[in-house]
Every structure is written in C-alpha cells, then in structure tokens.
Amino acid sequence: MAYWNQPMSDPFDAVVCEGPAGSRLAVSGEVDLATAPKLAQLLSEYAGTTDGDVVVDASRVSFLDSSGVAVLVDCVKVLARTGRQLVIRDAPPFLCRVLDVTGVSAYLYLDASAPITGAESNPSGRLQC
C-alpha cells in the first residue's frame, strides 16, 4: 500500500529568459543539497553575461534549504565586489520567510512587483521562456 502518491520532489530547472524588462534566470522546483551546485553554476554563468544586477525569477521555486541559501549568499558576495546586487523577483511567501529568518534578505533585493510573464513549463515539464 502506497502512503504517498505524489512525486517526492519538484525537479529543479532553470533557464535564462529575455524580455522587455531585461534578462532573468527563471528557477523552478527544489533547491537543496543535490541541486544547489547546479544553481551556483547557472548563477555564475548568468552573472558573467551581464554587467547589471542579476535577476532571479523565483516564482516557481517550491523548496529552498540551507544549501540554496548558501548559494545565494555566495552570489551576493561576488556581485557586491562589482557594485551589483542579486534581485529575487516574485519569491513565494515561504522563500521570503526563509530569507528573512536567515538574515539574507538584508543583503539582496526582494522584488514583489508585477509578475514577470514568459517562463512557462512545456508538456515535457522543462521550463522554457
């Protein structure tokens, strides 16, 4: 007898999206010990392609543990050296709470303005712009 009939986790995915408001890294799924290194790599690559602030669309993030928080802190430190900041757009309430409780929200910009459109899942489940 199965006690849990839902998938155990939301698969991690991230893609760079271009739009009229500029580019952003759209992230979805769970950011944990297993996926945090991939997020770190993608943030580093994305930061290398822009001279401005690094914008992350977090509207589809379903979980973030201390590994994910550490990745965000490292990104904030790297960006601060060049006078840039990490901007988290459309963070779900749980993510805002995690960033507040850990004190990380004081070092990045949480942007709750109008949702960014364009990052959707296709039938394969892969995030796309």
Steps between C-alpha positions, in 0.01 A plus 500: 500500500642838398482769764620773270369520146653838410849549355750536783642822360459761232786460254742791491523698179629840397513694177608851398208697361520820298219753506415868475604551863837333436630153564445281804576151621168321547535225763248228581477202731703413807835655585668263745831325563470309173405796277676796667829441311312523169334825611841637600640412158206655316509818709873537436457449125205739488685766705784477250269593213375827649655815641187584698323348795425128491125440496351168610133420439422281802125474447521125432746403772327246724772438761829654612725355769820631659700385196293729281532785749879456493500525119305827517738640765803408286339667199428816701867515608633459146262760357578752777864507387385658175230724648216277386226328695291186491133571429246232591174555313162358599625288790233275652410583863698204639813622319461853636467350847814287459698801378368715787567241772855440375569872467583466131217731393705793636768437235295450186205670338161328527283633220129425533389717209268376227576140401727448205329310222671265263647214703264208457530123506461313175335155479833331577509687830813695399493870583510724195462866412 
